[in-house]
Amino acid sequence: RITAYATAMGWELVGIVRDEGRSAATLKRPGRQGTFAGVARPKARAWDALVIEKLDRLTRSVGDLCKLLEAFERGAVHVVSIAESVDTGSAAGKLFLNIIGALGQWEREVIGERTADALAHVKAQGRRISGRAPFGCTFGEDGAIFPASTTSAPSGR
């Protein structure tokens, strides 16, 4: 999609950075770090826009997004997100990118809350979540935790 977009815009594509299998929750990804290092050196850089397929692949943190946008602005780099049709070359583009970034962070946090709630519910029912049994305990056939001194699961289970 990035290649097709650059062609449609008449832009020269100087490279594609891929960080497959890496979470957008952090900026500590090899491809991203190399790209961001180039932002601070505008005269040595062969590009003036960062085209991304979707904003949530760049970052899912509002704080990181703000830092990136400030660095991009200092380095005179526009950020273009294809999926959201956003270009930070305008004030409206910058505003919209911040709104979408906030929604991405919210989504990541809500997923974390739901996961924690679901795990707490399973644990409260005495069911196995994962890993080994707590010290002095063992798992029954249904995954329930009971004292290891008992040779079988307590009655009623």
N, C-alpha and C positions, 0 to 999 in steps of 0.2 A: 504494500500500500504506500509506503514511503517513496519508493522508486517511482511509482505511477504518479503520485502527487507532485514530486519534484519535476517530473517530465511535463505534467500538465501546466505547472506554473512557469515553465521555461527556466528552471533553476538547474545549476550544475550540482550534482550529488557527489560530494567528496568522500563519503564513507557512511557505513552503517554500523552502529554499535549494538551488540546483542548481549543481554545478560539473562539468558534463559535459566529458569530454575532458581532465580534469585528473587527474594522478596523486595517489593517496593517500599516496605516499612523502614528501610534504611538506605542511606546513600552510599554505604560501604560496599560497593559492587565494582569489580575491576573495570568494566567498560565505562561506567558512569564517572568514575574517578579520573580516568584519562581524559574524557570529554570535558569535565569541569576544570581540569588543570589548564586546558587550552583557552578557556574563557578569559582568564586573567592576562593573556598575552595577545591582544588584538592584532598587533602588527605581524606576529609570527603565525597567526591563525589563518587557515585557508578557507574559513567559512564565517558567515555572519548570521546564520539562523540555525536553530536546533529544531528539527522536525521530529515530532513524536507521534506514534500511532494513537496513543490514548494517554491522558494525563495520569491515570492511576498506575501506569507503568513507569512514570518518572519518579513519583513520590506519593505517599499517602499520609504525609505529615504536613500540617499547615506551617509549622515552624521551619521545616526544611524547605518547603516551597517558597516561603518569604525570603530565606537566605539565598536560595537559587535565583529568584527573580531579581534581588538586589545585585547579585554578582553578574547576572546576565545584563542588567541595565548598565552597570559600570563598564562592562566589556562591550557594550553596543551589540548585544546578541538578542535577536527576537526569538521567542519560543512559539512554535506553531504546533497545535494539537489537531490532528486530522479528525478524530472521532467527534470532538467537541466543537469543531470549526472555530478555533480560537487562534488569534495572532496577537501577541503582546506588543505589536507595533503601534497599537492605539490604546488610549486610556480605557475604552470599553473592553478591549481584549484583556487587559491586565485585571480589571475588575472581575470579569467573568471567570478568568483562570483562578483567581483567589476563591471565588464562590465554589467552583467545582472542586478545588483542592480541599476546602473545608468539608465538603460532602464526602470526599474520599476518606478523610481521616475519621469522620463520624462513622462511616460504614465499617471501617476496620475496628474501631472501638466497640461498636454494637455487636459485631461478630464475636469479639473477645468476651464481652459480658454474657452473651447467650451461651457460649461454650462453657464458661465458668459456672453459670447457673445449672446447666445440664449435668456437668460433672458433679456438682454439689448434690444435686437431686439423686443421682445414681449412688453416690457414696452414702447419703443419708438412708437409702434403702438397704444398705449393707452389701450392695453388689460390687463386684470387681470392676475397677476402672481399667487398670493395666499394670504391668510390672509384677513384682513379687509380693507375696503376702506380708503384712506387717510382722515384726518379730514376735514369735510365740503363737502365730496364727497360721491357718492354712485355708485353702479354698475348697468349698464343696463343689459337686458336679455342676450346680447352677451358677457358680461364681461367687456365692455368698461367702463371707469371711466368718470363721469360727475358731475357737481356741484349738491349738494343735494337739492338746492332750486328749481331746475328744476324737474317737476313731471314726465317727461319722458326723454328718451335719445334725445339729439339734433337731428334735422333733418339731413338726409344724412348718418345716421348710421343704 
